């Protein structure tokens, strides 16, 4: 069961990172815009490209079990700031909603404001849950950095977790 669990963890986590990389590449302008929340507009493209490279290397590293500890540490460098971005966007939603309502020529209880409140609430909840998800991904990175990628890794060091050495 331990061997199977490691394989599932690697497949799901590595696959998720590679899929997220594909989506970030597919929506490049969005990726750069959201990276700029942390970096400012000037270096955002460079940092976004670096993030995609980290995602490719880290995702493949964990999926295939090739220097998985290194891949996990690289992904920590990407995922931790991503967590901050989600929480900042969550907080920006509140200010954005207030700015839009000020510009509407309708009452606070009108249907357009109610729709805006629902949309803003969804954005707030989405970014909050994405930030929490990233905290879980940080924990997964720490687990892999500590124990390696387990059985059936293509290249692993002697300290990597195996069914025989994984803590009970």
N, C-alpha and C positions, 0 to 999 in steps of 0.2 A: 504493500500500500504506500510506503514512503517513496519508493521509486516512482510509482505512478503519480503521486502528489507533486514531486519535483518536476516531472515532465509536464504536467498540467500547468503548474505555475509558470514554467518557462514558456510554454506555448501561448498561454493567455497573455502574460505580461509582455513578452517579446512581440507577439502579434499585435497587441494593442498599441505599443509604441510605434511600430512600423506603420500601422494604419493611421495613427495620429500624424505621423510624419507625412504620409501621402496627402492627408487632408490639408495640412498646413501648406504644403507645396501647391496643392490645387487652388487654394485661396490665398495666394501669396500676398496680395495687397492687404488683406485682412490680417495676416500673420505679422507683417511689418508694422501695421498700425497698432496692433496690440503689444508688440514687443516695445514700441516707443513709449508705452506707459512707464516702463522701467528705465529705458536707456536714453530717452529723448529721440527726436526725429533724425538727427544727424547719423548716429551709428546704428540705427534700428535695422537697416537692411543687412549690415554685416553681422550683427548679433543674431538676427533671424536665420541667416544662412548657417552660422555656426551651430545654432540650435538644431537645424535639420541634420547637419553632419553628426552631431552628438546622438540624435535620435536614431539615425541609420546605423552607426557603429554600435551604440549601446543595445538597440533592439536586436540586431543580428547576433551580437555577442552573447546575449542571454538566450535567445531562441536556439542557437546552435551549440551553446555551451563552449564558446571559444573565449577564454579569458573573461569569464562572466563577472568575476569580481571587479575587474577594470571597467567593464561595461556598466555595471551597477553604479560605480563611483562617478562615471561620466554622466549617467542619467540623473544622479543626484544634483549635479551642477545645472542641469536643465530644468528638472521638475521643481526644485525648491523655489527658484524665482517665478516659475509659472504659478505656483501657489499664491505668491504675493500679488501677481497680476490679477488673478481671479478675485481675491478679496478686495483689491482696489477697485476693480470694475463693479463689484457688488456695491460698494459704497458710492461710486460715481452715479449709479442708477438713481439713488435718492435725490441727488442734486439735479440730475437731468430731468427727472419728473417734475420737480419744483420749478425749474426754468421754463419748461414747456407749458405748465399750467398757468404761469404768470402771463404768457403770451396769448392764451386763449380768451376770446371775447365771450366766454360763457361762465355760468355759475359752477362752483366747486362740485355741486351735486348733479351736474348734467351728464347725459349718456357719453359724450366724448371724454369727459374727465374720468368717468367710471371705467371706460375702456382703457384709457391711459394708465389708470391705477392698476388694472389687471395685468396689463403688459409689463409695467414697471415691477410689479410683484413677481411675475414670472422670471424676469431678468435677474432680479435680486436673488430669488431662490436658486436659479440655475447657476449663477456665479458662486453662490455660497456652497452649493453642493459640489460644484467642480473643484473649489478650493479644498473642501474636505476630502474629496476623492484623491486629490494630489497629495494630501497628507498620508493617505493610505499607501500611495505609490512610493512615497519617501520611505515608509516602513518596509515595503517590499525590497526596495533598493538596499536598505541597511541589512536586511536578512540575507540577501544574495551576496553583498559585500562581505558579510561575516562568515557565511557557510559555503559560498560557491554555488555552482549550478547543478550539482548532484550527478546522479548516474546518467550514463549515455551522453555525457558532454564530449565534444570532439577534442578539446584541449583543456584540461583542468590540472590544477596543481594538487599535490598530495593532501593539502588541508581541506579540499572541497568536500562538501557533504556527500555521503553515500548512505545507502540504507543501513550499513553497519555502524557508521559514525555519527549519524544525526542524533542530537539529544532527544531523549524520550519525554 
